């Protein structure tokens, strides 16, 4: 198993490292089966679907992760990435 197989949530300290290692990942909850490979290639951000069970602990971590990645994308690409993704990840509205 490669360490790249493990999801590392973004926080204020590790976003640059995750981007460089191509491991920055939006977290989406629910039964989403869309193909995000075009988005992932264009923006360098992966999309990972977690099951529907959202515990308070994972909710807080995923929310921070998604906001940090969203802020990065907004700064770099304005909000164009939202249309390409086709949905707003967990915690963003």
Helices and strands as residue ranges (DSSP letters): G 3-5, H 15-20, E 25-29, H 37-43, E 46-50, H 56-77, H 80-85
